[in-house]
Amino acid sequence: MLRQVGHGRIRGAGLALVLAACSQSPENPAATDAAGADVERVDCALEGAPDYSPACTVDRTRDSLVVRHPDGGFRRFLVGAGDNRIRPADGAEAAQWRDLADGRVEVVVGRDRYKLRLQPEPADAASSTVPAE
């Protein structure tokens, strides 16, 4: 079930979550930007596309994230707690979201869909994984 979330003001300091860059993982392959820095890739389905692909990147701050589209477009979200966990920071379109079994959240805004981690994976999670042979 998707929950409808408006884009009202942030109320209270309890909404902010500390977010940092995510480590590389199979759902979140690493990429680099023009300067060679690692960027976080996320699955997205833009403009009503039927399938997800890891075509979008994410920039994180303490209480928000910006999802960047491959065509240069972007969406900015505020991240909080409880039923206001994620909502658009700009624009008139509301977001719908639902928790996924793998710890991510599916967010739908207009015809765009994203699978996001609201909290990054621990930095040592990727390094402690032993590859299967």
C-alpha positions as CSV (number, residue, x, y, z in Angstrom):
1,M,0.0,0.0,0.0
2,L,1.4,3.4,-1.0
3,R,1.1,6.2,1.5
4,Q,0.2,9.7,0.2
5,V,2.6,12.3,1.6
6,G,2.3,16.0,1.0
7,H,5.2,18.5,0.7
8,G,4.5,20.6,3.8
9,R,7.1,22.2,6.1
10,I,9.4,20.3,8.3
11,R,8.2,20.4,11.9
12,G,10.6,19.6,14.7
13,A,14.2,18.4,14.8
14,G,13.1,14.8,15.1
15,L,12.4,14.6,11.4
16,A,16.1,14.8,10.4
17,L,18.0,11.6,9.8
18,V,21.8,11.5,9.5
19,L,22.5,10.3,5.9
20,A,25.9,9.7,4.4
21,A,27.2,8.2,1.2
22,C,26.2,4.6,0.7
23,S,28.7,1.9,0.0
24,Q,28.8,-0.2,-3.1
25,S,26.4,-3.1,-3.2
26,P,24.7,-5.3,-5.9
27,E,21.5,-3.1,-5.8
28,N,23.6,0.1,-5.6
29,P,26.6,-0.3,-8.0
30,A,29.3,2.4,-7.7
31,A,29.9,4.9,-10.4
32,T,32.1,7.9,-10.7
33,D,31.3,11.5,-11.7
34,A,33.3,13.7,-14.1
35,A,35.8,14.4,-11.3
36,G,36.3,10.7,-10.6
37,A,34.5,10.7,-7.2
38,D,32.2,7.8,-6.3
39,V,28.5,8.5,-6.7
40,E,25.6,6.4,-5.4
41,R,23.4,4.8,-8.1
42,V,19.8,4.0,-7.5
43,D,17.1,2.1,-9.4
44,C,14.6,4.4,-11.2
45,A,11.9,4.1,-13.8
46,L,11.4,7.5,-15.4
47,E,8.5,8.9,-17.5
48,G,6.3,5.8,-17.0
49,A,9.0,3.3,-18.0
50,P,7.9,-0.2,-17.1
51,D,11.2,-1.4,-15.8
52,Y,13.7,-0.1,-13.2
53,S,17.4,0.5,-14.1
54,P,20.3,1.9,-12.1
55,A,20.3,5.0,-14.2
56,C,19.8,7.7,-11.5
57,T,22.3,9.0,-8.9
58,V,21.7,10.4,-5.4
59,D,23.3,13.3,-3.5
60,R,22.7,13.1,0.2
61,T,22.7,15.8,2.9
62,R,21.7,15.5,6.6
63,D,18.0,15.7,6.0
64,S,17.4,15.6,2.2
65,L,18.4,13.8,-0.9
66,V,18.5,14.8,-4.6
67,V,17.9,12.1,-7.2
68,R,19.5,13.1,-10.4
69,H,18.1,11.8,-13.7
70,P,20.5,10.8,-16.6
71,D,19.0,13.6,-18.8
72,G,20.0,16.3,-16.2
73,G,16.6,16.5,-14.5
74,F,16.3,15.9,-10.7
75,R,14.0,15.6,-7.8
76,R,14.7,16.8,-4.3
77,F,13.2,15.0,-1.3
78,L,13.1,15.8,2.5
79,V,13.7,12.8,4.7
80,G,12.2,12.5,8.1
81,A,10.7,9.9,10.5
82,G,7.4,8.2,10.9
83,D,4.7,8.8,8.3
84,N,6.7,11.8,6.9
85,R,9.7,9.7,6.0
86,I,10.1,11.1,2.5
87,R,8.4,13.9,0.7
88,P,9.1,16.2,-2.2
89,A,11.0,19.4,-1.2
90,D,9.9,21.3,-4.3
91,G,7.0,21.3,-6.7
92,A,3.3,20.7,-6.5
93,E,3.3,16.9,-7.0
94,A,2.9,14.8,-3.8
95,A,4.8,11.6,-3.4
96,Q,3.5,8.1,-2.6
97,W,5.8,5.6,-1.0
98,R,5.9,2.1,0.4
99,D,8.5,0.0,2.2
100,L,10.1,-2.8,0.2
101,A,11.3,-6.1,1.7
102,D,15.0,-5.4,1.0
103,G,15.1,-2.3,3.3
104,R,14.5,0.2,0.5
105,V,11.5,2.5,-0.1
106,E,9.7,2.7,-3.4
107,V,8.8,6.4,-4.1
108,V,6.4,7.5,-6.8
109,V,6.1,11.1,-7.9
110,G,4.1,11.7,-11.1
111,R,5.3,9.3,-13.7
112,D,8.7,8.7,-12.0
113,R,9.5,5.9,-9.7
114,Y,12.6,5.3,-7.5
115,K,13.9,2.6,-5.2
116,L,15.8,4.4,-2.4
117,R,17.6,3.7,0.8
118,L,16.7,6.4,3.3
119,Q,19.5,5.4,5.6
120,P,22.9,4.3,4.1
121,E,24.2,0.9,4.5
122,P,27.0,0.6,7.1
123,A,30.4,1.5,5.6
124,D,31.7,-2.0,6.5
125,A,28.8,-3.9,5.1
126,A,30.4,-4.3,1.6
127,S,33.8,-5.1,2.9
128,S,32.5,-7.9,5.2
129,T,30.7,-9.6,2.3
130,V,32.5,-12.7,0.9
131,P,31.9,-13.2,-2.8
132,A,30.4,-16.5,-3.8
133,E,32.4,-18.8,-6.0
